[in-house]
Amino acid sequence: MSVLLDISHIDMEFPTPKGSFTALRDVNLQIKKGEFVSLIGHSGCGKSTVLNVVAGLYGATRGGVILNGKEVTEPGPERAVVFQNHSLLPWLSAYENVELAVKQVFGKIKTRAEMREWIEHNLQLVHMGHAMHRRPAEISGGMKQRVGIARALAMQPKVLLMDEPFGALDALTRAHMQDSLMEIQAELNNTVIMITHDVDEAVLLSDRIVMMTNGPAATIGETLDIYLERPRNRLELADDPHYNQYRARVLKFLHERHGGHKPKTAKVSMEKNIEFDNKSVEHAA
């Protein structure tokens, strides 16, 4: 499968009163069509900066981003972003919030009937058909986030960018949203880049986990391919030794290697004694 998105050796520097601050250094990552990639790391490690460069909100100081053979120089509908904050316009209904994005992208292409059908289809996709005419104040946090995802999907992006989209939700709602996202990705074969702080979420959802070192000058410390069959069931995976090995691998990185060195003591988690053999996991899968 060919590379859809090429994040090519990007550096990101920001001016400060004390001089230039290097947020990212030599971040290099290639993502294939249909791949679900999670970025994980401690706060301040540059995950959101990477996402903003891909989104075209920041221009890299060095290096660049190539999407489907074209350099990314500005925001565009082929890279839709879902933030932790749903960012819905409060005076518009769920339908009208999605309609704004559809008109922006397809206003000159689709008829009114086609746009209505497309908006309703995407709201049904995230299980919001029953509440499409309610305003944000009339629906829950999880429902608002579903509308935000529907709005992003309605733009038919080549890459869906998600910045901790479920971070503000309660545990039960978060689990439902994760399951919905897996269903959507299976149906649409979306290419997804998601930022998360949640190790379990990363292992459950991802084809590959990209672990970032701490800043300044943060970079990719390690990548981990996840060879777990789809569709994935969280209850079944809880007792899956491969799932727990992946989880332990990420935890070990976050606790022992996030600063580029191992601490003097390595009492990081009860999983620390699990031995991980990536080749054996790949073979088993």
N, C-alpha and C positions, 0 to 999 in steps of 0.2 A: 504494500500500500504506500502510495507516494505521500510526501510531506505536504500538508496543507498550510501550516503556519511555521515560519522559521524565525525564531528569536535569535538573532545573530550577534553574539559577543557584545551585548549592550553594557555601557557604563552610564550612570546617571549621577550628575553632580548638581548641587543646588548652592546658590550664593548665600552667604550668611555674613553678619557684621564681622565675624572673626575669620572670614575667608571661605573658600570653597569647601562644601561638605560632600563627600562621596557616599551616596546612598547605595549604589549598585556598582559592582565591578565584574566585567566579563561574564555576564549571564548569557548562557548559550543553551537553547532548548529547541528541539524540533518536534512538532506535534502532527500526528496523522489525522486524516478525516475520520470522524466518528469516535475519536479517542476521548476518554474522560480523564482529565489530569487534575490532580489536586496539588496546590501549593501549601505547604505547611511549615511553620517555624514560629519562633517566639515573637512577641510584639516588637515592632521596630526593625524587623529583619528585611524589609523591602518587598514583601509580598504584594501589597497594594500598589507600590511603585511599578512593579513589573506589569501588573494588570492595567494600570493607567497608561503605560507606554504602548501596550498592545491595543488598548482602546483608542489611542491617538490623542489622549488628553495631555500627555507629556511627550516631548521630543527627546529621544536619547541623546546624551552628550557625545557618545561614540557608539558605533554599531547601528543596527536597525532591525526593523521587523518587516518580513515579507509575508504577505497573505495571498495565497493562490497566485504567486508570481508577480504580485504588485506590491511596491513599498507602501507601508502605512505612514502617512504624513499628517493625518487629521482624523477626527471622529467620523464614523460612517455607519450606516444601518447594517452592514455586513458583520459588524461587531457589536452586538447588543449587550448592555450591561445591566445586571440585577444587583442592587446594593442591599446592604443590611436594612437600611431604611427604605421602605417601599416607594417613597417619593410620588405618591398619587396626588392628583389635584383634588382637594377636598370638596369642591363645589360640583364636581362631575361624578357621574355614576361609574361603576366598574366598566360598563360597556363603553361609555364616552372616553374614559381614560385610555382604553385600548384603541379606540377609534382615532384618537389624535395621532398615534404612531402609525397606524395603517394609512391614514390620509397623507402623512408626510412621505411615506415610502411608495405607496401605490395609488395616490390620488389621481394621477394622470393615466393610469393603466387599467384599473378596475372600475366597473360601473358601481352605482350605489348598491344595487342588489348583490353584486359579487363581494363588495366590501362588508356588507351586513352578514353575509354567509360566512366570510372568512373570520370576522370578529367573533361571531358566535361559536364557530368551530374551535378557535383557540381558547375561549373561555370554557367550553365543554371539556377541552383537553386537560385543563387543570381543575376540573370538577367545580366550576363556578357558574355553570349555566343557570342554576336556580336563583342566583343572587346578582345577575349581571346588571340589574337596574337599581341596585342599592348604592348609596354613596359610602365613601370610606368610613365615616363616623358610624355607620350602621352595620359594619361587619367587623369580625375579629382580626387580630394581628396576622394570624395564619392565612386568613382569606385575603387580606390585603396583599400579602406576599405572593399568593397565587395569582392575583390580578397583575402584579408586577412581572411575574414570569410569563403570563399570557401575553402581556404587552410586548415583552422582548421576543417571544416566539413568533408573534404576528408579523414581525419585521423580516422573518425568514433569514436570520443571520447565518453566515458561514461558521461563525464562532460565537458561542454563548459564554459571556464572562460573568462570573458570580463572585461577589466580594462578601463572604460570610453571610449568605442570604438567609440562613436560619438561626443566626447567632442570638437574635433578640426574642426567640420563641421559646415557649415552655417545652419540656422534654417530650411530652406526648405529641404535641403539634409538630415539633421538629421531626419526630419519627415518621409521622404521616407525610410530611413534606418530602422527606428523603425517599420514601416509597414512591410517591408521585413522580419525583424527578427521575427515578430509575425507570418507571413505566414510560415516561415521555421520551427519555433517551433511547429506550429500546424500540419505540415506535418510529421515531424520527431520525435516529442515528445522528443526533447532534454531536458536534465537536464542542466540548465543554472544558473551560478552565475555571476551577473553583478555588477560592481561598478559604481555608478553614483552620481553626485552632483545635479541632476535635479529631483525635486520632482514630476513634471508632468510625466516625463519619467518613474520614478519608479512605480507610480500608474498605468499608462497605460499598462506597460509590465508585471508586476509581479503577481505571486500568493501569494507571501509573501515579505514584506519589513522588513529588519533587520536594526535597527537604532543603530549606534555606538556612545558611549560617547566619549568625548574628551580625548586625551592622556595627559600625560603619563599614563601607565597602563589602556589603553582603553579596553572597553569590550562591550558586547551587552547590551544596555540600555532598548530596547523594541523591540518586533516583532509585526508585524501587518499583519494579513491575509486579502487578498483582494478578496472579493466575488463579482466580476463583471463577467458577462457572457462573454464567448468568442464565436465568434470573436468579437473584440472590435473596435469600430469606434470612433476616437478622437473627431469628430464633435458632435456626439450624446452624448458622455460622458461629454462634456463641460457643459451641462445643467442637468446632472444626479446628484441628491442630494447625492447619496452614494459616487460617485467619489469625489465630493467636500468635503464630510466629511472625507474620507480617506486622501485627500490632506491636510486638516486642521489639522488632527491628526499628520501627519509627520512634518508640519511646526511648530506646537506647540512644538513638541519634540526638533526640531533643535534650536528653538529660546529660549525656556524656560528651557529645561532640559539637554542640551548638556553637561553641566559641572557637572551634578549630583545634581544640586540644582536650585531652582527658583530664578531669579533675583528680585531685589526690585520692579522694574516696569515691567509690563507685557504687554506693548504696542508692540505687535509683528507683527500683521497683521490684515487685515480687517476680516479674518476668525475666529478671536479669540473667538467670542461669539457663534460659532456653537457648539452645544452639540453633542457628539459622543457616540453612543450606539452600540458597536460591535455586541452584540447579536441580536439587531433588524435588523442590516444590513445583518447578516448571514441569518436570517429568511426571509428577503425580497428577498434575492438572491435565 
